[in-house]
Amino acid sequence: MISMGSRVKSAFTEQGNYIGLAAALGLSIAFLNPLPLVMGIIGEIAYLLFVPDSKWYSDILAKRDKEGAFARRQRLKEKVFEVVGYDFREEYNQLESVRTQLDDDYAARPDWRSVIDRLDTLLSKYLEFGLLDYQLRNYIQSLSTQAEEELPDLIQVDSKEADDLRKRLANTQKDASKYSDGTVRWVEQQMGAIRLFFQGQIDSIQQLVNEEEVRIASGGGNANNRDTLLKRIDIQRMSLNQAEKIGQGLVSLNQQMSLMEETIRLINGQIRSKQPGQVLADIEGLVDQSENVSNFLQEITPFEDTTEQQLMLSR
């Protein structure tokens, strides 16, 4: 709902209003007579008293808002559709079709206008989530690929630790296949190599720490070297923890997107039997929950754009 102050400001800045004021001022200057300007000011006062609160002007503002929201969503849609896959595009188009079906029956009814506006917000959020899903998957995939390339160097040494890594690597795909949720299964498949890599790094550095401790005990080591090695272990653990959080974030994101899809379809099926307030409450709850997911993902994602999402694996 647009506040009265915003309506007055919008009415004042209308191009027609500026033209009227300029015309009154121009006539006063041309005829050296203040009367046109005085009449213009009186007319402006009357205009600002009655027009902003009129149904006619409310309808104009509602139409503009609707057109603006649609234009913004179309721009976002074009950006997202450039990179996402066919399945997401099809899913979004179906949801948008569900939303469009409501226009003819309810768009002109003031009591349903808020519902439809929030549905538009929900569709925009769904598009944002689609782009974020693409970015997170690319991030995890690139990290997994790097890990797989580095793993042979970590496990080629003939040792108990290397043998354990080989066994864990062989069991990764088998363990991931038990999950029925497709996103969880995919994340676990990718995270297998990532976890093994970082654990291999930690084990290798820990071996250096142990050796340095022996040298220190015998009087030939260096405590600074040991402390540096321990800091490297901390960095490896933090890197692994970051990757785990991003994997968890991707799962949460997909669960939220599924909830959005199901809710939009449910609302379309129930909208004729529910009051606008009931439907709006359902949508508001979903919008709030979506914002919480967005905030969580913003806290854990280390990139601003898909071209800046490489997290290099340090040796």
Salt bridges, closest charged atoms under 4 A:
GLU14 OE2 - ARG64 NH1 2.70
ASP59 OD2 - LYS55 NZ 2.96
ASP59 OD1 - ARG113 NH2 3.92
GLU91 OE2 - ARG265 NH2 2.78
GLU96 OE2 - ARG73 NE 3.70
GLU96 OE1 - LYS77 NZ 2.96
ASP103 OD1 - LYS66 NZ 3.62
ASP103 OD1 - ARG99 NH1 2.82
ASP105 OD2 - ARG272 NH2 2.72
ASP111 OD2 - ARG109 NH2 2.93
ASP120 OD1 - ARG73 NH1 3.27
ASP120 OD1 - ARG99 NE 2.55
GLU128 OE1 - LYS125 NZ 3.22
ASP133 OD1 - ARG137 NE 3.14
GLU150 OE1 - ARG315 NH1 3.10
ASP153 OD2 - ARG315 NH1 3.77
ASP163 OD2 - LYS167 NZ 3.71
ASP164 OD2 - LYS160 NZ 3.26
GLU188 OE1 - ARG195 NH1 2.94
GLU212 OE1 - ARG215 NH1 3.04
GLU213 OE1 - ARG226 NH1 3.81
ASP227 OD1 - ARG226 NE 3.43
GLU244 OE2 - ARG195 NE 2.64
ASP282 OD2 - LYS274 NZ 3.11
GLU284 OE1 - ARG118 NH2 3.19
GLU291 OE2 - LYS125 NZ 3.21
